[in-house]
Amino acid sequence: SIAAMLAFGSAQAQTMDKGAYKDAKTRISADFKTDKAACDSLVKNAKDVCQAQAKAKDKVALAEAQFAYSGKPADQNKVMKVKAETTYAVAKEKCDDLAGNAKDVCVKEAKAVETKS
C-alpha cells in the first residue's frame, strides 16, 4: 500500500532488499490495475480525473519504492519531482470541468503549485 511506501520514504534508515523491492513493484502494479479499473464506470472528465489520480498514485509509489531500495539522494529528489508533476497533472485534469477564464485561472494556479513544490 501507499502507506507502507510512505513509511519507507520518510524514515530512511536502511534500504529495502531486492526481494522486498520486487514485491513492492508487483503490489504497486496490481494496485494500479485495480485503481484504473475502478475508473471504468465513470464518464467524461470524472473518468479522466480518476485515471490521472491512478497514474499519479502509481508513479509516486514506484518512485518511493525505488528510493526505498536505493537510498540514493537522486532517487529522493525524483520522488519530490514526481509528486509535484503528478499533483499538477491531476489538478490540471480537474480544471477541464471549467471553461473560459475560470479554466485558465485554474490551470495557472495548478502550475504555480507545481512550481512551488
N, C-alpha and C positions, 0 to 999 in steps of 0.2 A: 504494500500500500504506500501511498504518498507519505503518510505519517512516518513510516519506517525510513523512507528515503530522506525525509527532512531531518530525522534524528541523526543520520549519518553525516549530513551536510553541516549541521550546527555543532555537533560535538565530535570534531575530527581528531580524535586522539590516535587512532590507528586506522589503517586502510582495511577494507574488506578483502577476503581472499578470492581467488579466481572462481571457485565454486559458488560462493555467495553472490558474486558479481553476475555470473551466468544465470543463476536462479532469479536474481533481481530483474535482469533483462527479459527473461521469459515471463515473469509476473507482470512487468510493465506492458509487454506486448499483448498479453491476454486482457489486461485492464483496458488497453486502448481499443481492442476489438469490441469489448463489452460496451464501453462508453460510446463508441461510434455507432454500434447497433441500436443503442437507446435513442439515437437521434433520428432513426428511420421513420418513426411515427410522426415526427414534426413536419411542418411545411414552411415554405418561404424562408424568410430571414431567421425565424426561430430555429430552423434546421441548420442554417449556415452558422449561426452563433453557437449552437450545440456542437457542431463539428469543429469549429475553431477552438472551443474550450477543450474538447477531447484531444485535439492535436497539441494544444498548449500544455496540457497536463502530461502528455506523453513525452514531449520534448524536454520539459523541465525534469521529469523523473529520470529520463535517460542521462541528462547532463549531471544530475545529482548522483546517480549511480556511478557514472564514470569518475567523478571526483572522489566518491567514497572508495572506489577501487584504487585510483592512482595516488590520491592525496596531493597532487601537483597544484601549485598556485594557479597555473594557466587553466586548469580544469575548474578551479573555484571561480576564476574570472568568467569562464564560459557559462557557468551556472547563472551568475548575475546577469550576463548579457542575454542569455536565453529567456530568463524571467522577464526582463524588460521588453524584449522583442515580442514574446508571446502575449504579454499583457496588452501591448499596443495592438496586436493583431485581433485579439478578442474585442477590445474596446472599439476599434475601427469597424469591425463587423456589426457591432451593436448600433453604430451610427447609421447603418443602412436603413434603419427603420425611420429615419428622419429625412427631411427634404430641404432643399434650398439653403438659406443661411444657417439654420439650426444644424444641418448636417455638416456644413463647413466648420462651424464653431466646434462641434463635437469632435471632428477629425483633428482639428488643431489642438484641442485640449488633450486628446489621446496621445498625440505626437509629443506634446510638452511633457507629459508624464513619462513617456519612454525616454526622452532626452534627459530628464532629471534623474531617472533611475540609472 
